Structures are given as structure tokens and as C-alpha cells.
Amino acid sequence: MPAPRFIDRLNAQIGNELAAHNQYLACAIYYDALTMPQMATFFYEQALEERSHAMMMVQYLLDTDAAVTIPAVAAPRSDFADLVDPVELALEQERAVTEQINGLLRVAREEGDFASEQFMQWFIKEQVEEVATMSDLLAVVRRNRDDLEDIEEYVAREQSDAGADPTAPRQAGA
């Protein structure tokens, strides 16, 4: 069984992942309303990815006979100043999640919880990719804020789904 301190933090992280899901959903809806289908699809997919991260964490807790607690989450921000604003928010969110994930790994290491430390390794790699993706997207959106077609073209070209990651942890309910 994971260390109690790790269990508490992982349950909190499930809430953080679900909050990220809701925030990405709000971003997707914003772009959908602007008739930017590529950006909308990208953020809808990001929302599903965040939910899948939460479900991976749930499955880990279930697999280790630890209690699962789904925390309440705050409503997402849904008002945006312009089309750059949601991507800036997404990058900030990914940086915050990176710190949260690093904190979870730190707790597992401090507690000598080797299984939990190993579980968190995949999320460390995932966050590097997420921050890089949002950083690149932000650069493109800032550069092309007056040319929606260029933004849509970039997303269609660069953000195509590469398929499931065979190294990803299992998801509860999947």
C-alpha cells in the first residue's frame, strides 16, 4: 500500500486533473464558438487527456488497496480576452501541474514509497511533453493572432493524435 501522505496527495491530484479537464473543456467551447474547429478539437482532446490522467491515478489507488476520494473542483474560467488568452492559461496550468506532479514524486521518494515513485515517472515525462506542446502553441497563436487560418492549419498539421501510449498506466473504467 502507498504511503498515507502519498495517498492524500494523489487524491488531491485527482481533483487537480479533473479541474484541468474542466478548464480545457471551457477553452474548447470558447474556440468552438469562434468557429475554430481545429483549436476546439485540440482542447476537447486535452480535456479528455486530463480526465484519463485522473482515472490512471484512480486505478493506481484501487490497485494498491488505497482509498479513493474524488475532491470537489472549482468552476473553470470561461471568459477570455482574446484567442491568445486560453492558450496562455493552458500553459500556466501545465506548469502548475508539473509542479504538482514533481511534488508527488518528491513525497513518494521521501516516504520510501518505491512503487508510487515508479508510478509517477510516466507523469513526469508526460508533463515535459505537455509544457512543450503548449509553449509551441502559444508562440504560434501569438504570432498569428490576426490569421486564424494559419493557427488552424498549424494545429491540424502539428497536433495530430499519434495514438495511445503503450507505456501509460491503466485507467479505471477503461
Buried (B, 14 or more C-beta within 10 A) or exposed (E): EBBEEBBBBBBBBBBBBBBBBBBBBBBBBBBBEEEBEBBBBBBBBBBBBBBBBBBBBBBBBEBBEBEBEEEEBEEBBEEBEEBBBBBBBBBEBBBEBBEBBBBBBEBBBEBEBEBBBEBBEBBEEBBEEBBEBBEBBBEBBEEBEEEBEBBBBBBBEEBEEEEEEEEBBEBBEE
